[in-house]
Amino acid sequence: MPITDAAGAHAYLAGMYRDAYFPDHLVDKGRAILVALRERIETERPADLPALYVLTNAAAEEFNALQEEFWAADSEIETAARDDIALSFEHVMAACGFADADPEEALAERDW
């Protein structure tokens, strides 16, 4: 299902794209995780924050797996990347009507 509004064109992970330390093909994979999360939230329409966190934590686990690929490319999900990813998660949640979501709860399963 395509994202339903113009905000869906948000430049997820823009800071990572601007930094050559992060390979674009891997940042593309991270962006795809975020787009899929946004689409899943819009499709499933979680009834409350705990239901939302199930979806966001699954996406955080996908980023956990992506960390291995960053290491193999002599990069990593470090401070700047963590901030950029968290901001992108916050944008997804707010755009889907969950502006009051706790970013720490949303990313509780991250290991980066």
C-alpha positions as CSV (number, residue, x, y, z in Angstrom):
1,M,0.0,0.0,0.0
2,P,1.5,3.4,-0.9
3,I,2.0,6.1,1.7
4,T,-1.1,8.2,1.8
5,D,0.2,11.8,1.9
6,A,2.9,14.2,0.7
7,A,4.7,13.9,4.0
8,G,5.5,10.3,2.9
9,A,8.1,11.9,0.7
10,H,10.1,12.9,3.8
11,A,13.8,12.5,3.3
12,Y,14.4,9.7,5.8
13,L,18.0,9.4,6.9
14,A,19.0,12.6,5.2
15,G,22.0,13.1,7.4
16,M,23.3,9.6,6.6
17,Y,23.0,10.3,2.9
18,R,25.0,13.5,3.3
19,D,27.9,11.7,5.1
20,A,30.1,9.6,2.8
21,Y,31.0,7.4,5.9
22,F,27.6,5.7,5.3
23,P,27.4,3.7,2.1
24,D,24.3,4.9,0.1
25,H,23.2,1.4,-0.8
26,L,23.0,0.5,2.9
27,V,21.3,3.8,3.8
28,D,18.8,2.9,1.0
29,K,18.1,-0.3,2.9
30,G,17.5,1.7,6.1
31,R,15.2,4.0,4.3
32,A,13.3,1.0,2.9
33,I,12.8,-0.2,6.5
34,L,11.3,3.1,7.4
35,V,9.0,3.3,4.4
36,A,7.8,-0.2,5.0
37,L,7.2,0.7,8.7
38,R,5.2,3.7,7.6
39,E,3.1,1.6,5.2
40,R,2.6,-1.1,7.8
41,I,1.4,1.4,10.3
42,E,-1.0,2.9,7.8
43,T,-2.3,-0.5,6.8
44,E,-2.6,-2.1,10.2
45,R,-3.7,1.1,12.0
46,P,-2.5,0.1,15.5
47,A,-5.1,0.8,18.1
48,D,-2.8,2.2,20.8
49,L,0.9,2.8,21.6
50,P,1.7,-0.7,22.7
51,A,0.4,-2.0,19.4
52,L,2.5,0.7,17.6
53,Y,5.6,-0.3,19.6
54,V,5.3,-3.9,18.3
55,L,5.7,-2.6,14.8
56,T,8.4,-0.1,15.6
57,N,10.4,-2.6,17.5
58,A,10.2,-5.1,14.7
59,A,11.7,-2.3,12.4
60,A,14.4,-1.6,15.0
61,E,15.4,-5.3,14.8
62,E,15.7,-4.9,11.1
63,F,18.2,-2.1,11.7
64,N,20.0,-4.4,14.1
65,A,20.5,-6.9,11.3
66,L,21.6,-4.1,9.0
67,Q,24.4,-3.2,11.4
68,E,26.3,-6.3,10.2
69,E,26.3,-5.0,6.7
70,F,27.5,-1.6,7.8
71,W,30.4,-3.2,9.6
72,A,31.3,-5.3,6.5
73,A,31.4,-2.0,4.6
74,D,33.8,-0.4,7.2
75,S,31.0,1.7,8.6
76,E,28.7,1.4,11.5
77,I,25.5,2.7,13.0
78,E,27.2,5.2,15.4
79,T,26.1,8.4,17.1
80,A,25.2,10.4,14.0
81,A,23.4,7.5,12.4
82,R,21.5,6.6,15.7
83,D,20.2,10.2,15.9
84,D,19.2,10.3,12.2
85,I,17.4,6.9,12.5
86,A,15.6,8.0,15.7
87,L,14.5,11.2,14.1
88,S,13.2,9.3,11.1
89,F,11.3,6.9,13.4
90,E,9.8,10.0,15.2
91,H,8.7,11.4,11.8
92,V,7.0,8.2,10.8
93,M,5.2,7.9,14.1
94,A,4.0,11.5,14.1
95,A,3.0,11.4,10.4
96,C,0.8,8.3,11.3
97,G,-0.9,10.1,14.2
98,F,1.3,9.0,17.0
99,A,3.1,12.2,17.9
100,D,2.9,11.3,21.6
101,A,4.8,8.0,21.1
102,D,7.9,7.6,23.2
103,P,11.0,7.2,21.0
104,E,12.8,5.1,23.6
105,E,9.9,2.6,23.7
106,A,9.6,2.7,19.9
107,L,13.3,1.7,19.6
108,A,13.6,-0.5,22.7
109,E,14.8,-3.5,20.7
110,R,17.7,-1.6,19.1
111,D,21.3,-2.8,19.8
112,W,23.0,0.1,18.2
